Structure formats: structure tokens, C-alpha cells
Amino acid sequence: MMTIKYVSYTLLFMELMAYTNGFSQFDLTKTKCVEDNNETLTCNFIPKTLPVGVTTVHLNLSLMGNMYLSKSTFIDYSWKKVKLLEINADLQTREGHLILKDYCFNGLGELKELKLHVNCSFDMNPNTFISVKDVRVLDFSRSVRFTLKDLIPALNGSDKLPELNKLISSKCDSPLSIDDQLMEVLQSKKIYYLDVSSTDIKTVNITAVFKRLAFLQVLDASYSNINFFISTYLEQGDMKRIKFVDLSFVNLPKKVFHLPPGRLVIENTNTSFSKLSNKEDVKLFLTPEIVNMSGIISHFSSIWIKSVNFTLDVNPSTFTKELIMRQNNLRWLDVNVICENFKFSSFRRMDLSENGMQFLHPNFLSCFPNLQTLDLSSNELVKMSRGSLGLFETLFSGLRNLKNINMSKNSLNKLPMKIFENNRNIEIIDLSGNILDQVHITLTELSRLSVLNLYGNNIHVLDQMSIYNLNSISHGNATDIGKNIVILKANPISCSECKELSFLVWLTSTNLVDLGSQQLICYNEKDEAEIITQETVKKVKLICQRKVTIIATSVLAGCISLIIIISLLIFYHRRKHRKRLQNRANVINMLRQGDGNYEFAVFLAFSNEDEDFVNTHILHQLNENLQLMTGVDRELVCTGDRHFRPGFYVQNETCRRLATASVLIVVATENFCQSVYCRGELEQAFMQWKPIILMFIEQVEQELMPPTMREVYQRNVRIVWTFENGEYKMKTTWENVCKSVLDLMK
């Protein structure tokens, strides 16, 4: 009995010492407090008194059952100066409640933030918060059994937390109902920030939220699961004050938005803004200043929009300045937006990163004329640069106010020279994480450029054109240019050969690159990494001197080698000619067998409007010349009218017959460009990687051509017909055409 009393007195004495010594840290089995910076106190129990100067208190409590907070809990005068109180309560038993009695926060007269993170049930009395009138932040995040409904009685009344402006109820396991009853209680407060992220929301009354919360500016519902929407009589005026709506990675109701797994392909469609059935919802959606809709499309689904014309025929009346659409699998956006009269003028920032995007039509971006920041990072735009180089070069031509462009991590190995020609206000260009080896882009007119980020590319040595382009940034006035405009860190720069000397001299002398802060490294003759300094330049100069000596002693051997090389070139060209003849013989042999894509040599695609010309001047002549050159006496030219099976789906027949032919010849006319079926044949051949030959029987403006035809037109030699002396003449010969067909066949 004496021992027990001694221990009890010892514990009491140590607790008293903790109070009187400013709560210095000490190890104690049940209770301890840690003080930080004389203003913050962290305890695993509720102390009766606090050290002088403490304004922030964190309580990490382990509950063995019910816990009561009453009006005597924080009664000591030392609690009056506390401005932030955080209670983290972890229930150690199966059952238990945190019971907040009336006036339980009495004594916290200057409290501004109250955070309750509890994994047990809440019981709040109607007068729980009536004594703390200055609280602005009420945070119930991570309170697994808390629901907003429990909060209604404790907040119902103008005398209960009248200054409350930030309410957080994120990561709560219990389903929430954001209904009119809750909004009616909150409308007497000055709520500008409402966080219901990472929760299961049974019902949300959108109308009540935006109409009743007159001070609301931020609504965060990210990562939540929303089961049901209520939205009636909502107008743009109700949402103009909203600064930020975060619906990223939210699971929306199927009635609102549902996309099944797989590819959603939308193609060959013409529509306008006025024809949209939900255009009023679109206006509401694009009213808040910032809208985050990242990750609303499942990673099991993807969107492919091809050859779609969209006319902005009425004023969209948008007020959104920033739209964030990351991780939505927007793979192909071939949307030709026609916006001559109306534009999306409010937008300043747009984030389309991490979508795996392979194509983006320049006319889509040009309808956002005031865009200043564009993030296209972590996509696959390398495919657009390879397949649609002309469109890729004009991708940003309509964004004359663009200041910041991010194209990092797109696997780009080169860029069109004039890609930034019209972006004279640009300040930051981020090309990091690609595989660029040179800087062959025009930078002369970019007088405001402050950062060109080439971090983590594939630059070994920059050639003279790249150095010239980079030097053009300063416009000859080095004093106006700060260092680190060009970021070259994490590139495999080489310093092992004489040919790198001019680049290294430039690198160590230019004011565009700060060697000290970037700590650039290069790989020397021994393939060892070393930091680039003036000593590096000296070492490479020695390599050059050795090279001169080696060259002088190698002239004779070079002459002999030249003779050998010339002989090898002659042999190579002869061998190449024999190989071409052998390939042609193999192709002819495969045509004779007629298997697979060798059943026909050519698939002839043309518009029915041009059928008379094709039958008169092309079809029979092409077929006869192919037969004559190959010795095959069956039909070698396939056409839809003669070889499609009646009654079958046109697209399937196109795929089937294209698979039996080796080369596509397109009779290019305006009729062909305007035909959906003809464009479909061209797209299918392009997707099957078929060689394509364009045959023009009339002049066709490039603006009328579909993107694929325009790319082939700009890249490949085409066949041209002319009308002379009352008859049509082909500028080449049928023999040349047939040889080209056979050489294109693999």
C-alpha cells in the first residue's frame, strides 16, 4: 500500500514539474507534452494549464471509452490565448463517444481554428460552440463517423460561430448529405471555403449550395463519390463569385456522366454550340474562375475525336480563367473549332497534361486567344509531330498572348523550326524530359523569353545552328539577359572529341547558362563524368592538337581509303539496283499467287461523282499496264463499286478490301474531299500503313483536304492530270506509275 501511494505521488509531482517548467519533453508512461518554439504544445492528454505564450495546442488522445468535454475542461485562464486547437482522438476500444457538452469550449476566448479528427462517434449539444464566437475554421477531416447532419443543431443560430468561414469535412467514412436543411443553417455564416473531399456524398443540392452560401468561393469535392445531384433554377449569376471548384477524380452519378470502358470514338461530325442540348450546363460549368475536372474519366476509358467541326455560333459567356483536365485519357482531339465571331476569351490557363494525347487540332487552341499558360506535359504529341508535321508546326500559332508553355515528357526528338514563331510574348518554354538533340527552333523574335528548359534531353553537342538560335535570344544585348535562361542539366553532354570544342567554348562563355548553379557534367575520352569548367575546354583543345598530328600522318592512307570507298559505293549502288529488281520480282510472284494483300496491286479510291472520268482515263489503263508489266492476267485494280459485297457495312467492306490490296491510289478531287465515305477509305488506308499515291485530276485547295490527305500532299510526289487542246493528259507515264506501285509494295 505504501508503494502504490509513492508511485501516485511521484506521477503527480512529475506532472506538476511539467507544468511549472514550460512543458519540456520528458518520457512518461501515460502522459507527456512537447513544446516547440514556445508557441506550440503537443500533448497526449488535456493539461489543465498551459505555459505562457502557447497559442497552438495539438492533443493526441487515446480513448478507452467515452470522453466528455465540458465547460470546465478549458477553464484555466492560460487557455484563453490559444488560437488553434487540434484534437486527434484514437478510440482504443470497440465502443466510445466524444461528447461535446454545452459551452465545452468555454475559456477559449481567442480561438480561431478548431480541428477535431476523431475515429469515434460525435455527440454535439446545441450550445457546444456558443462560447467561441471568433472561430473561423472548423475542421472535422478524418473523423470517420462524423456527418454534417450532426453539425446542424450545433450551428443553427446566428450566435453560433458567427465568423465561421471555412468548413472542412473531408475523408469521413460516413455518407454525407449536402441538402437544403444544412445550407439553410450555413447561410447565416460567412462560409467561403467548403471541403467535402474524399467522402461518400449521398445527395448534393447544387442549387442550395450556390444560392444560399452567399460568400462561398471555394468548393472542394475532389476524390468523392457523388450518388445524386439536385440542380434547379441555377443561373450564372449564382456562381460568378466562385473562385475554385475542385471536382478532380470525383465519381459522378451515371445520369450526369457515364463513360463505359473502352474507346469512345466520335468522328465525321458537324455541330455547333447552339445545338448542344446541355449548353446552359456548359455555361454554368465554365463560370467559376478555376475549374478542376482532372481524372473524371476512368483509366479504363479513352476519348478519340476525329474530323469533327464545331462552330461557336453564339457567345459562350464563359468566366473561367483556368481549366484543369489532367489524366482524362483525351487521346485524340481533332476538333476544328470555327470561332470567327465568338471565342472563349476568359481563359488564361489550361492544363491538358497526362492525357496520353496524340493529336490536338490548332484551331481548337486558337479559340482561346487570351491563353497565357498551357500545360501539355506527359502526353504523346511525338505522334502528331511525325504524322501531321504541318499541323503540329501551327499548333500554337493562334496563341499570341501565350507566356508559359509546358511540353515536357512528350518523347519529342525534334520540333518544327517555326513552332513558336507567333508567340512573341512567351516567357517560359519547358521542353524537359524529351529526347531532343538539337535546338533547331527560331527564337529570334521571343524578346521576353526568360527560361528555355531543356533538362533531361539527349543533347551530346549543339551544332552551329542551335548555338545561333540560342544566341539570338539576347538580341546582342547581353546586359539585359540574366543567367540560366537555358537549362541543360541532365543531358549526356560529350567532351571526348575535337568536334565538341566550339560548343564547349560557347557553353563556358555564354551568359545564357549558369554553369555554377547547374553543375553541368560531360563525358570525357575515358567515358568518365566530369564537371564542365574552363579546364574541360583545355583538355578538348589538346585532343584537337593530337588530331592534327594524326591527320597529317593519315593523308596517304586516306587516299587509298578513298579509292576503296568509291569502289564500295559503285558496288553498293549496283547491289541496290539488283535488290530493287529482286524485290520487284518477288512482288510480281506474290501477285501471281494472289494471297493476302497481294490479291490486288492497287485499291483505287474515287468519288462516284468522278466515275466517268475514272472509267474513261484511269481504271482500264492502270489495270492493263499493271498486267502487262507483271504478266498477271487477272484484275489487279480493286474498286468499291465492283468488289464490295452488296448489303454489307461499308466500313467493314473498306477494311476488308484494303487488306487485299498493297497500294492505295486516290483520285483527288473536291468531290472526294467532301465525301465522308471517301475520307473513310483514306483514313483506313492510313491506319493500315498502306502506301498512298495522290492522283489529281483537278486543282484542289489544301484547306478542303482532310488532314491525312494534306499530310500526304505535302510529303509525297503526286500524279497530276492537265487539260490541253481539248483532252486530258497525265504528266507522267503509266509505266512510271506502275513501277512506283511495284516499288512501294513490300
C-alpha positions in Angstrom: 0.0 0.0 0.0 2.9 2.4 0.8 4.4 1.6 -2.6 1.3 2.5 -4.5 1.0 5.8 -2.8 4.6 6.6 -3.5 4.1 5.9 -7.3 1.0 8.1 -7.3 2.7 10.9 -5.6 5.7 10.6 -8.0 3.4 10.8 -11.1 1.6 13.8 -9.6 5.0 15.5 -8.9 6.3 14.9 -12.4 3.1 16.3 -14.0 3.4 19.3 -11.8 7.0 19.8 -12.8 6.0 19.6 -16.4 3.5 22.5 -15.9 6.0 24.6 -14.0 8.9 24.1 -16.3 7.3 25.1 -19.6 6.3 21.6 -20.6 9.8 20.4 -21.6 9.8 17.0 -23.2 10.1 14.0 -20.8 9.4 10.3 -21.1 6.4 9.1 -19.0 4.3 6.0 -19.5 0.9 7.8 -19.6 1.3 11.5 -20.1 3.7 13.8 -21.8 3.8 17.2 -23.5 6.3 18.5 -26.1 6.8 22.3 -26.6 8.0 23.7 -29.9 9.1 27.3 -30.4 7.5 28.4 -27.1 4.2 28.8 -29.0 3.1 25.2 -29.9 2.4 22.5 -27.4 1.7 18.8 -28.3 0.3 16.6 -25.6 -1.3 13.1 -25.3 -3.6 14.3 -22.5 -5.5 17.5 -21.8 -3.5 19.6 -19.4 -5.3 21.9 -17.0 -2.9 24.8 -17.6 -0.6 25.9 -20.4 2.8 27.5 -20.4 2.9 31.3 -21.0 3.0 32.2 -24.7 1.4 29.0 -26.1 -1.1 29.8 -28.9 -1.3 26.4 -30.7 -2.2 23.2 -29.0 -2.2 19.7 -30.5 -3.9 16.9 -28.4 -3.2 13.3 -29.5 -5.5 11.3 -27.3 -6.0 7.6 -26.9 -9.6 6.9 -25.7 -10.6 3.9 -23.7 -14.3 4.7 -23.9 -16.5 7.8 -23.7 -14.8 11.1 -23.4 -16.5 14.3 -22.3 -15.6 17.9 -23.0 -17.5 20.2 -20.6 -17.4 23.9 -19.8 -14.7 23.2 -17.1 -12.3 21.4 -19.5 -10.5 24.5 -20.7 -11.5 26.8 -17.9 -8.0 27.9 -16.8 -7.0 31.4 -17.9 -3.9 30.1 -19.8 -6.3 28.6 -22.4 -7.7 32.0 -23.3 -4.7 32.9 -25.6 -5.0 29.7 -27.7 -5.8 30.5 -31.3 -5.6 26.9 -32.8 -6.8 23.8 -31.0 -6.4 20.4 -32.7 -7.8 17.2 -31.1 -6.7 13.8 -32.6 -8.7 11.1 -30.8 -8.0 7.4 -31.4 -10.5 5.0 -29.9 -8.8 2.0 -28.3 -11.9 0.0 -27.5 -14.9 -1.2 -29.6 -17.3 1.5 -28.3 -16.9 5.0 -27.3 -18.1 8.6 -28.0 -16.7 12.0 -28.0 -19.3 14.1 -26.2 -19.1 17.8 -26.7 -21.3 19.3 -24.0 -22.8 22.8 -23.9 -20.2 25.6 -23.6 -17.4 22.9 -23.6 -15.0 25.3 -25.3 -15.7 28.0 -22.7 -12.4 29.6 -21.9 -11.0 29.6 -25.4 -12.0 33.2 -25.9 -9.5 33.9 -28.7 -9.8 30.6 -30.6 -9.7 31.0 -34.4 -9.2 27.4 -35.6 -10.8 24.2 -34.2 -9.8 20.8 -35.6 -11.4 17.6 -34.5 -10.0 14.4 -36.0 -11.8 11.6 -34.2 -12.4 7.9 -35.1 -15.4 7.5 -32.9 -18.9 8.9 -32.8 -19.7 12.5 -32.1 -22.3 13.8 -29.7 -22.7 17.6 -30.0 -25.1 19.6 -27.9 -26.9 22.6 -29.4 -24.8 25.0 -27.4 -21.5 23.3 -28.0 -19.9 26.2 -29.9 -21.9 29.1 -28.4 -18.9 30.4 -26.3 -16.3 30.6 -29.1 -17.6 33.4 -31.4 -14.3 34.1 -33.2 -13.7 30.7 -34.7 -13.2 30.9 -38.4 -12.0 27.4 -39.3 -13.9 24.2 -38.3 -12.1 21.1 -39.4 -13.7 17.6 -39.0 -11.4 15.8 -41.6 -10.5 12.2 -40.8 -13.4 12.0 -38.4 -14.6 8.6 -39.7 -18.1 8.6 -38.0 -18.9 12.3 -38.4 -21.6 13.5 -40.7 -22.6 17.1 -41.5 -26.1 16.3 -40.2 -24.7 16.0 -36.7 -23.5 19.6 -37.0 -26.8 21.2 -37.8 -28.1 21.7 -34.2 -24.7 23.0 -33.0 -24.6 25.6 -35.8 -28.3 26.5 -36.0 -28.5 30.1 -34.9 -26.7 33.4 -35.7 -25.0 33.4 -32.3 -23.2 30.1 -33.0 -19.8 30.6 -34.7 -21.0 33.7 -36.5 -17.5 34.3 -38.0 -17.1 30.8 -39.4 -15.8 31.0 -43.0 -14.1 27.6 -43.5 -15.7 24.2 -43.0 -13.8 21.0 -43.7 -15.4 17.6 -43.7 -13.0 15.5 -45.8 -12.0 11.9 -45.5 -15.1 10.9 -43.4 -16.3 7.4 -43.8 -20.0 8.1 -43.0 -22.1 9.2 -46.1 -22.8 12.9 -46.2 -26.0 14.7 -47.3 -25.4 18.3 -48.5 -29.0 19.3 -48.6 -31.2 22.4 -48.3 -31.5 22.0 -44.5 -27.8 22.1 -44.0 -27.4 25.1 -46.4 -30.1 26.9 -44.6 -28.1 26.7 -41.3 -24.8 27.6 -43.0 -26.2 30.6 -44.9 -26.1 32.7 -41.8 -22.3 32.1 -41.6 -19.6 33.6 -43.9 -18.6 30.3 -45.4 -16.2 31.0 -48.3 -14.4 27.6 -48.2 -16.3 24.2 -48.1 -14.3 21.0 -48.3 -16.1 17.7 -48.7 -13.3 15.8 -50.5 -12.7 12.1 -50.3 -16.1 11.3 -48.9 -19.2 9.4 -50.0 -21.9 12.0 -50.8 -25.4 10.6 -50.9 -27.0 13.8 -52.1 -25.8 17.2 -53.0 -28.2 20.1 -53.7 -26.2 22.2 -56.0 -28.8 24.9 -56.2 -28.9 25.3 -52.4 -25.1 25.3 -52.2 -24.6 28.2 -54.6 -27.7 30.2 -53.9 -27.7 30.0 -50.0 -23.9 30.3 -49.4 -23.5 33.9 -50.5 -19.8 34.1 -49.5 -18.7 30.8 -51.0 -15.6 31.0 -53.1 -14.0 27.5 -52.9 -15.8 24.2 -53.2 -13.6 21.1 -52.9 -15.3 17.7 -53.7 -12.2 16.0 -55.1 -11.9 12.2 -54.8 -15.5 12.0 -53.6 -18.3 9.6 -54.7 -21.4 11.6 -55.6 -24.6 9.5 -55.8 -27.2 12.1 -56.6 -27.5 15.7 -57.8 -30.2 18.2 -57.3 -30.0 21.2 -59.6 -32.9 23.5 -60.4 -33.2 27.2 -61.3 -29.4 27.8 -61.1 -28.1 30.8 -63.0 -24.6 32.0 -63.9 -25.1 35.0 -61.5 -25.2 32.5 -58.6 -21.7 31.2 -59.5 -19.8 34.3 -60.6 -18.3 34.8 -57.2 -16.9 31.2 -57.1 -13.1 31.2 -57.3 -12.4 27.5 -57.4 -14.4 24.3 -57.9 -12.4 21.1 -57.5 -14.1 18.0 -58.8 -10.9 16.2 -59.7 -11.1 12.4 -59.6 -14.7 12.6 -58.4 -17.1 9.7 -59.3 -20.1 11.4 -60.8 -23.6 9.9 -61.0 -24.3 7.9 -64.2 -27.2 10.2 -65.1 -24.8 13.1 -65.1 -21.7 11.5 -66.7 -21.1 7.9 -67.6 -18.5 6.5 -69.9 -18.2 2.8 -70.4 -14.8 1.1 -70.5 -13.0 1.1 -73.9 -12.6 3.6 -76.7 -15.2 6.3 -77.3 -14.8 7.4 -80.9 -16.5 10.5 -82.2 -15.8 11.2 -85.9 -17.0 12.9 -89.1 -19.4 15.2 -87.2 -20.5 18.8 -87.7 -22.2 20.6 -84.9 -22.4 24.0 -83.2 -22.6 25.4 -79.7 -26.3 26.5 -80.2 -27.2 22.9 -81.0 -25.9 21.5 -77.7 -28.7 20.2 -75.6 -26.8 21.0 -72.4 -25.3 24.3 -73.4 -26.7 26.1 -70.3 -25.0 23.5 -68.1 -21.7 24.1 -70.0 -22.1 27.8 -69.3 -22.6 27.1 -65.6 -19.7 24.7 -65.6 -17.4 27.4 -67.2 -18.4 30.2 -64.7 -16.1 29.7 -61.7 -12.6 31.2 -62.0 -10.8 27.9 -61.7 -12.4 24.5 -62.5 -10.5 21.3 -61.9 -12.0 18.3 -63.6 -8.9 16.0 -63.6 -9.4 12.3 -63.6 -13.2 12.2 -64.0 -12.7 9.7 -66.9 -11.7 6.2 -65.8 -8.3 5.0 -66.9 -10.2 2.1 -68.5 -11.8 4.5 -71.0 -10.4 6.9 -73.6 -11.8 9.6 -75.9 -10.9 9.8 -79.6 -12.4 12.7 -81.5 -11.6 12.7 -85.3 -12.6 15.0 -88.1 -15.2 17.0 -86.1 -16.2 20.5 -87.0 -17.6 22.6 -84.1 -18.9 26.1 -84.8 -19.0 28.6 -81.9 -22.1 30.4 -83.4 -23.2 32.1 -80.2 -21.4 33.8 -77.3 -20.5 31.0 -74.8 -20.5 33.6 -72.0 -17.7 31.9 -70.0 -16.0 33.4 -67.0 -13.5 30.6 -66.2 -9.8 31.7 -66.2 -8.3 28.3 -65.5 -9.4 24.8 -66.7 -7.6 21.7 -65.4 -8.3 18.5 -67.2 -5.4 16.2 -66.3 -5.5 12.4 -66.5 -8.7 12.1 -68.5 -7.4 10.0 -71.4 -8.2 12.6 -74.0 -6.2 10.7 -76.6 -7.2 12.4 -79.9 -8.7 15.9 -80.2 -9.1 16.5 -84.0 -11.7 19.2 -83.4 -11.8 22.0 -85.9 -13.4 24.8 -83.9 -14.7 27.6 -86.0 -14.8 30.7 -83.9 -14.7 33.7 -86.2 -17.4 35.7 -84.3 -17.2 34.3 -80.7 -14.3 32.9 -78.7 -13.5 31.6 -75.2 -11.9 34.9 -74.2 -12.0 34.5 -70.5 -9.4 31.6 -70.3 -5.9 32.4 -69.1 -4.6 28.9 -68.1 -5.3 25.4 -69.3 -3.9 22.1 -68.1 -4.3 19.1 -70.5 -1.3 17.2 -69.2 -1.1 13.4 -68.5 -3.8 12.5 -71.0 -1.7 10.4 -73.4 -2.8 12.9 -76.1 -1.6 12.1 -79.6 -3.3 14.8 -81.6 -4.6 18.3 -80.8 -6.0 20.5 -83.6 -4.5 24.0 -83.8 -8.0 25.5 -84.4 -9.1 24.2 -81.0 -6.4 26.2 -79.2 -6.8 29.3 -81.4 -10.3 29.8 -79.9 -8.7 30.6 -76.6 -6.9 33.8 -77.7 -6.0 35.1 -74.2 -4.5 31.9 -73.0 -1.3 32.6 -71.1 -0.3 29.3 -69.6 -0.7 25.9 -71.4 0.4 22.6 -69.9 0.6 19.7 -72.4 3.2 17.8 -70.5 3.3 14.0 -70.2 1.4 13.3 -73.4 2.3 11.6 -76.7 2.5 14.5 -79.1 5.5 13.0 -80.7 3.0 11.0 -82.8 1.4 14.3 -84.1 4.9 15.6 -84.9 5.6 12.6 -87.0 2.2 12.1 -88.7 0.9 15.7 -89.0 4.0 17.8 -89.1 2.3 20.8 -90.8 -0.5 21.0 -88.2 2.0 20.4 -85.4 4.0 23.4 -86.6 1.0 25.7 -86.3 -0.2 24.2 -83.0 0.3 27.5 -81.0 0.0 30.0 -83.9 -3.3 31.4 -82.6 -2.0 31.9 -79.0 -0.4 35.4 -79.3 -0.7 36.1 -75.6 0.9 32.8 -74.5 3.6 33.3 -71.8 4.2 29.8 -70.4 4.1 26.5 -72.5 5.0 23.1 -71.0 5.6 20.4 -73.5 7.8 18.2 -71.2 7.8 14.4 -71.4 6.3 14.1 -74.9 9.1 11.9 -76.4 9.8 14.7 -78.9 13.0 14.2 -80.8 12.7 17.3 -82.9 10.5 20.4 -83.2 9.4 22.4 -86.3 11.6 25.5 -86.8 8.6 27.9 -86.7 6.5 26.3 -83.9 6.8 29.4 -81.6 7.0 32.0 -84.4 3.8 33.8 -83.4 4.3 33.5 -79.6 6.3 36.7 -79.1 5.1 37.2 -75.5 6.3 33.8 -74.4 8.4 33.8 -71.2 8.9 30.1 -70.3 9.3 27.2 -72.7 9.5 23.8 -70.9 10.8 21.0 -73.2 12.4 19.0 -70.4 12.2 15.2 -70.4 12.1 14.8 -74.2 14.8 13.3 -76.5 15.8 16.5 -78.3 19.4 16.5 -79.5 19.5 20.0 -81.1 17.7 23.3 -80.8 16.6 24.0 -84.3 13.7 26.3 -83.4 13.5 30.0 -84.2 13.9 32.1 -81.1 14.8 35.5 -82.6 11.5 37.3 -82.0 11.0 35.9 -78.5 12.3 39.0 -76.7 10.6 38.2 -73.4 11.9 34.6 -73.1 13.3 34.1 -69.7 13.5 30.2 -69.4 14.2 27.6 -72.1 14.1 24.3 -70.1 16.0 21.5 -71.9 16.5 19.5 -68.8 16.9 15.7 -69.3 17.0 15.6 -73.1 19.5 13.8 -75.4 21.9 16.7 -76.1 25.5 15.5 -76.6 26.8 18.5 -78.5 24.9 21.5 -80.0 25.7 22.4 -83.6 26.2 25.8 -85.1 22.6 26.3 -86.0 21.5 25.5 -82.4 24.1 27.9 -81.0 23.0 30.6 -83.4 19.3 30.1 -82.3 20.2 30.3 -78.6 22.4 33.4 -79.1 19.5 35.1 -80.8 17.7 35.2 -77.5 19.9 38.1 -76.3 19.5 40.2 -79.4 23.0 41.4 -79.0 22.4 43.0 -75.6 23.8 40.6 -73.0 23.3 43.0 -70.1 19.5 42.6 -70.4 19.7 38.8 -70.2 20.1 37.0 -66.9 21.7 33.7 -66.4 20.1 30.3 -66.5 17.8 31.2 -69.4 18.8 27.9 -71.0 18.7 24.9 -68.7 20.9 22.0 -69.9 21.2 19.9 -66.8 20.9 16.1 -67.0 21.9 15.9 -70.7 24.6 13.5 -71.8 27.0 16.2 -73.0 30.2 14.9 -74.5 33.7 16.3 -74.1 35.6 13.5 -75.7 36.3 14.7 -79.2 37.6 17.7 -81.0 34.3 18.4 -82.8 32.8 19.4 -79.5 35.3 22.2 -78.9 33.3 25.1 -80.3 30.2 24.0 -78.4 32.2 23.8 -75.1 33.8 27.2 -75.7 30.3 28.7 -76.2 29.0 26.9 -73.2 31.7 28.1 -70.8 31.4 31.7 -72.1 27.7 32.4 -72.7 25.6 34.3 -70.2 22.6 32.1 -71.1 23.8 29.2 -69.0 24.9 29.4 -65.3 27.5 26.6 -65.0 27.9 27.1 -61.3 24.2 26.5 -60.4 23.5 23.8 -63.0 26.7 21.9 -62.3 26.7 20.5 -65.9 28.7 17.4 -66.5 30.2 15.9 -69.6 31.7 12.5 -70.6 35.4 12.6 -71.5 37.6 10.3 -73.5 37.5 7.6 -70.8 33.7 7.9 -70.7 34.0 9.3 -67.2 31.8 12.1 -65.9 33.4 15.4 -65.1 32.0 18.9 -64.2 32.3 21.3 -67.1 34.8 24.1 -66.5 37.4 26.0 -68.4 39.7 23.1 -67.7 37.4 21.0 -69.8 38.0 23.3 -72.8 41.7 23.0 -72.4 41.5 19.2 -72.4 39.5 19.2 -75.6 42.0 21.6 -77.2 44.7 19.0 -76.5 42.6 16.4 -78.2 42.4 18.7 -81.2 46.2 19.1 -81.4 46.6 15.3 -81.3 44.1 15.0 -84.0 46.0 17.4 -86.3 49.1 15.2 -86.0 47.1 12.1 -86.7 45.5 13.7 -89.8 48.9 14.7 -91.2 50.2 11.1 -91.0 47.0 9.7 -92.3 46.6 11.6 -95.6 48.2 8.8 -97.7 46.1 6.2 -96.0 43.1 8.4 -96.6 43.7 8.5 -100.4 43.9 4.7 -100.5 40.8 4.5 -98.4 39.0 6.9 -100.8 39.7 4.7 -103.7 38.3 1.7 -101.7 35.2 3.7 -100.7 34.5 4.8 -104.3 34.7 1.1 -105.3 32.4 0.1 -102.5 29.9 2.9 -103.5 29.8 1.6 -107.0 29.3 -1.9 -105.7 26.6 -0.6 -103.3 24.6 1.1 -106.0 24.8 -1.9 -108.2 23.7 -4.1 -105.4 20.9 -1.7 -104.5 19.7 -1.8 -108.1 19.8 -5.6 -108.1 17.9 -5.6 -104.8 15.2 -3.3 -106.3 14.8 -5.6 -109.3 14.7 -8.7 -107.0 12.1 -7.0 -104.8 10.0 -6.2 -107.9 10.3 -9.9 -109.0 9.3 -11.1 -105.5 6.3 -8.7 -105.6 5.2 -9.9 -109.1 5.5 -13.5 -107.9 3.3 -12.7 -104.8 0.8 -11.0 -107.2 0.6 -14.2 -109.3 -0.2 -16.2 -106.2 -2.8 -13.6 -105.2 -2.7 -14.2 -101.4 -3.5 -11.7 -98.6 -2.7 -8.1 -99.6 -1.4 -9.3 -102.9 -4.8 -10.2 -104.3 -4.8 -6.7 -105.9 -1.9 -4.4 -106.5 -4.0 -1.3 -106.2 -7.1 -0.1 -104.4 -8.5 2.8 -106.5 -10.4 5.2 -104.3 -12.6 7.8 -106.0 -15.9 9.7 -105.7 -18.9 8.4 -107.6 -19.2 12.0 -109.0 -15.9 11.3 -110.8 -16.8 7.8 -112.0 -17.0 8.7 -115.8 -13.5 10.2 -115.8 -12.1 7.2 -113.9 -13.6 4.6 -116.2 -12.5 6.6 -119.3 -9.0 7.6 -118.4 -7.7 5.7 -115.4 -9.2 2.3 -114.4 -8.6 0.2 -117.6 -5.3 1.9 -118.5 -3.9 1.3 -115.0 -5.1 -2.3 -114.9 -3.8 -3.1 -118.4 -0.4 -1.6 -117.7 -0.1 -3.5 -114.4 -1.0 -6.7 -116.2 1.5 -6.0 -119.0 4.3 -5.3 -116.5 3.7 -8.2 -114.2 2.4 -10.8 -116.6 -0.6 -11.4 -114.4 -3.8 -11.7 -116.4 -6.4 -11.2 -113.7 -7.7 -7.9 -112.4 -5.1 -6.0 -110.3 -7.1 -2.9 -109.5 -9.8 -3.1 -106.8 -12.7 -0.6 -106.6 -15.5 -0.3 -104.2 -18.4 -0.5 -106.7 -17.0 -3.6 -108.3 -15.6 -5.5 -105.4 -17.6 -4.6 -102.3 -20.2 -7.1 -101.3 -23.7 -5.7 -101.5 -25.6 -5.5 -98.2 -22.5 -5.4 -96.0 -21.4 -2.5 -93.8 -19.4 0.0 -95.9 -16.7 0.5 -93.4 -16.2 -3.2 -92.9 -16.0 -3.7 -96.7 -13.5 -0.9 -97.0 -11.3 -2.6 -94.3 -11.6 -6.0 -95.9 -10.8 -4.8 -99.4 -7.9 -2.6 -98.3 -6.4 -5.6 -96.6 -6.3 -7.4 -100.0 -4.5 -4.5 -101.8 -1.0 -3.3 -101.4 -1.2 0.3 -102.5 -3.9 3.0 -102.4 -4.3 5.4 -105.3 -6.6 8.3 -104.5 -8.3 10.2 -107.4 -8.1 13.5 -105.5 -10.9 16.0 -106.3 -13.2 18.3 -104.4 -15.9 15.7 -104.6 -13.5 13.2 -102.9 -12.7 15.7 -100.1 -16.4 16.3 -99.4 -17.4 12.6 -99.3 -17.5 11.0 -95.8 -17.0 7.5 -97.4 -14.0 8.6 -99.5 -12.3 10.2 -96.5 -13.1 7.0 -94.6 -11.2 4.9 -97.2 -8.2 7.3 -97.0 -8.2 7.1 -93.1 -8.5 3.3 -93.1 -5.5 3.0 -95.5 -3.5 5.4 -93.4 -4.3 3.4 -90.3 -3.2 0.2 -92.1 0.0 1.8 -93.1 -0.7 1.4 -96.8 1.4 3.4 -99.3 -0.7 6.2 -100.7 -0.4 7.9 -104.1 -2.5 11.0 -104.8 -3.7 11.5 -108.4 -5.1 15.0 -109.0 -7.4 15.4 -112.0 -8.2 19.0 -111.0 -6.7 21.6 -108.6 -7.8 21.1 -105.0 -7.3 23.8 -102.3 -5.4 22.5 -99.3 -8.0 23.9 -97.0 -10.6 21.5 -98.4 -8.3 18.5 -97.9 -8.8 16.3 -94.8 -5.7 16.3 -92.5 -4.4 12.9 -93.8 -4.6 13.9 -97.4 -2.9 17.3 -96.6 0.0 15.5 -95.0 0.5 13.1 -97.9 0.2 16.0 -100.3 2.9 17.9 -98.6 5.2 14.9 -98.2 5.0 12.7 -101.3 5.2 13.1 -105.1 1.8 13.1 -106.7 0.3 12.4 -110.1 -1.2 15.4 -112.0 -3.6 15.5 -114.9 -3.9 18.5 -117.2 -6.4 19.6 -119.8 -4.7 20.6 -123.0 -6.1 21.1 -126.5 -9.4 19.7 -125.5 -8.2 16.5 -123.9 -6.8 15.2 -120.6 -3.2 14.3 -120.3 -1.2 12.7 -117.5 2.1 14.5 -116.8 3.9 11.2 -116.2 3.6 7.8 -117.9 1.7 4.7 -117.0 4.9 2.8 -117.0 6.4 5.1 -114.3 3.1 4.9 -112.3 3.2 1.0 -112.4 6.9 0.9 -111.5 6.2 3.1 -108.5 3.3 0.9 -107.4 5.5 -2.2 -107.6 8.4 -0.5 -105.7 6.1 0.7 -103.0 4.8 -2.9 -102.4 6.7 -4.8 -99.7 
